[in-house]
Amino acid sequence: SHDYHFGLEEHEGISELFDCD
Amino acid sequence: PPPTPIRAAMTSIQMLRGDLPSNGDRPSATLATYFKNCTVDPTQDVQKRLETLGQAFSQKFGEAAGPHCVVYGQQRFGLAVRLYYKVMEAMLKSEEKRLSVQNFSKLLNDATFHTSLLACSLEVVMATYEESSFKNGGGDQTGTNLCFPWILNVLNLSAFDFYKVIESFIKAEPTLSKDIIKHLETCENLIMERIAWRTGSPLFELLQQEHASAAAEPVETTAS
């Protein structure tokens, strides 16, 4: 299967990954 | 009969082009509103960055693929810019829903975020074009030396920062094909297993900071 495994939780997003929440 | 590799690649390219709005080489009205809602409007910086990186990309593409291929590099960059704006808008909509805020000034003024998002868009476009060469086991006219992590050197981006956008990118762009998702996953694994651990990676500084803050915290006594 080539389904991507999503690791981020619901409360995480791009803002947190760039320290911008 | 199954499609030939060339036909399959042509179909993927047509799908990619079809999914991107023809006037998408600039921010949509919705995206422009996100920019205007910022404490510091990033519109000018975004435009200027795209011009600078576009020139760098075309130059390096020409060096790698030959001067007669510069025009193909410009076409690929143009497609990537449309994808970049489309995915940025989808990411912001999703963040607005999740965080209930409309001012993304800090994120939208972060040059690393923009460069990472553009790098991911370029990687998707490049992988779509070079799909047939991978399946053939040979190279197309531009050669396979343009594949990941070539783009990181072109945009002067660390692998660790590129890694940060991959998952959000896949979530924000539901039309990506299985082959492209698999390709991004391969990039992710390469970064995690090798590239992020090379000398000079920002990962080491981050680990040091984490270590320092953990050492400063008082040690909790063990619960009985």
Interface residues (C-beta under 8 A of the other chain):
Chain A: H2 D3 Y4 F6 G7 L8 E10 H11 G13 I14 S15 L17 F18 C20 D21
Chain B: M91 S94 E95 R98 L99 F104 K106 L107 D110 T112 F113 K164 V165 E167 S168 I170 K171 K178 D179 I181 K182 L184 E185
